[in-house]
Amino acid sequence: MVKKIFLTKKTAPYIFISPFYILFGIFMLYPVIYSFFISFFDWNGLGDKTPVGWLNYLDALRDNVFLQSLLNAVILFLEYVPLMTLLALILAVILNKGVFRFCNFFRSAIFIPYVTSVVAVAFTFQLMFDKDYGLFNLILGSLGISPIPWLQSIFWARISLCVLVVWKWLGYNMILMLAGLQMIPDELYESARIDGAGSVQSFFRITVPMMRPVILFALTLSTIGTFGLFAEPLILTNGGAPVNSTITPVIHLYNTSFRYLKFGQGSAIAYIYFVILFILTNLQRHYFGTKKGE
Amino acid sequence: MKKVRNLIAVTLLVAGLCLGSLAQAETKKTITVWCWDYVKKCIELNLPDFYGKNPGTAVEIKLVGTQNGDIYNKVLLALSAGEGAPDVVALENSHLAQMVATGGLLDITKNAKPYFNQFNHYKWDDAISKGKFYAMPIDSGPVAIWYRRDVFEKAGLPSNPEEVTKLLDTWEDFYKTGQTIKEKTGSYMFQMAGSTNDGRLLEILLQQQSLGYFDKNGKVILDKPQAAKILDFLGKCNKAGLCQDALAWTDPWYAGQRDGKVATIIEAVWMGGFLKSWIAPETTGKWGVVRLPRWERGKGVRASNDGGSCFAITNQTKNKDLAWKFTEFMTARVESQMNMFKSLDSFPSLESTYTDPFFTEKDPFFGNQAYREVFKEVAMEIPYWSYTKDYAEANQITQAEIQSFLLGKQTAVQALKKAAQTIREKTRRK
């Protein structure tokens, strides 16, 4: 009886999709809009809101730490993303369906880091990177190489973070590439072989161009992921040491809002960060995306 | 019909259970307390006595950690949600001013003010805002030098506290002693992280001279010349190779203390308990304690502080009287504080405990020295320090500048000037 009133042919679709949209509205849309509202105030989360106009945005753009965090994200991106994406693609080609016998084992082995707890992994890597007692320097020592200040120098701290991130995300990117490879028709490779192309040539002339959408997807995810790195640098380098060399925009955002209790400032940072990422991902699409009619 | 009957039966059963637990809750007056593990243990030592004096009450303790500011986030969330906050919450002194500024703590002036003179004076600085009291001090963290007798002996130096005090009379003496120890034994003088410095050691030394991030009026004073002299001194020690580059609370830090790789530790009283119980229990008999060196011979205070906590009551409490009774019982009662001190090394902020003979007991772990006496003297002289609600940000900003200084990228004066300027901009102060 009740059913017939609400669930008609016309309303049924809306009713079925409404749970998602209601939850989305409450937990995602509302905070996003409210955050924009707060960015024009000074607010400690509990007390009164003091209106400050655009001051929070101006402060954010003049903030050394925020600018440093953006620079760090770019540096980190250049240090590991191209290498990781290329490596993921090569591994995917090598471990593709039945190229050699144990490829399933290797695929799983490379993918497992993705499902590990980031906190546990970051702590473990921190121990391994230790200058005096860590595993890496012990190995280097036995090879006669002097210890590297993995987490004590600006340059090496970034490298260490990249090592951790690549270890964790290589498998994920490889799976993406594997999925993309399945869509390339075998005939292309066969005809290339008949025409006398070597494997390296077919890799660069067939695989890479055909994989463009997948590579673009992986690059976009990596861009957003690099700027949004949070747990890894927070634990590995105690949130940015030395000298804020590994601080990321999200860590700075978290500090501003939740440790310093400056929610207005934090919201302004969040929106500037959103605009930057929006521009970056669109630039990527413009340069790497397939244009219509190609 | 069967379906309906079963449904009614289940509903009645559930309702009955709910009413039952409700009735139970109403017969006992309950308060909830949020705190971290160490404070929970402290409270539990005194709960039987509390229940004895307050029959028919119950205290529910909920464990919330301090890592990543967990407890402060949770309290803030509950306060802004309008419900779910505890009656009483334990707060580290470094975060007290921030919580007071949110307006979520109960004004306990009427009850707390009479106790003003019975606690270490410096504990009240952040607990009082605009003349109103918002917290009761639990423990203090008086700082002294923990030194390894065996390392000093190996370097051919005296190792009993009276002579070591003379040996480490000024910080310049400390530096020279460090050089001797490095030469003769290869051990570092103390531990200080270079590129991962967290600023705490500088803060301890600043407080010793009544300097700091902010003064009594909230003005930024980090760039005062004397502050740069302190940072320069730390840099000098670092350059001379007197510091083990280890970050506090990491494995290399513990190892340095255990293996005698460092001759001294500049830390608060609670370090003793940790050394004894889990960091280096096998080094019993090898430690001694002396007060901090001064900056000028014959002038200055040999005291500073690191850490310490307090209890505060939130605005959401429905049992103001019981919450206060609990707070008062745990903090202002001599027996409660002594229980916590004796079993858990929680150094009382309550000065009326200082006449207890426990302070003069000789401890074999520290070479039969009555080491608690030293800390008692220190506690009564701890200089003023105001964390303010901006401490977290000031500390974070300064950390980066100190790290840059210790990496040799700027001078001490430049480092503190930059830090002070940034703090002024970000916290909108003078």
Interface residues (C-beta under 8 A of the other chain):
Chain A: N44 G45 L46 G47 D59 R62 D63 N64 V65 L127 D130 K131 D132 Y133 P149 L151 Q152 S153 I154 T237 N238 G240 A241 P242 V243 N244 N255 F258 R259 Y260 L261 K262
Chain B: G69 N73 L76 L79 S80 Q98 A101 T102 G103 G104 G194 S195 T196 N197 D198 D245 A246 L247 T250 D251 P252 A255 K389 D390 A392 E393 Q396 I397 Q399 A400 Q403 S404 L407 K409 T422 E425 K426
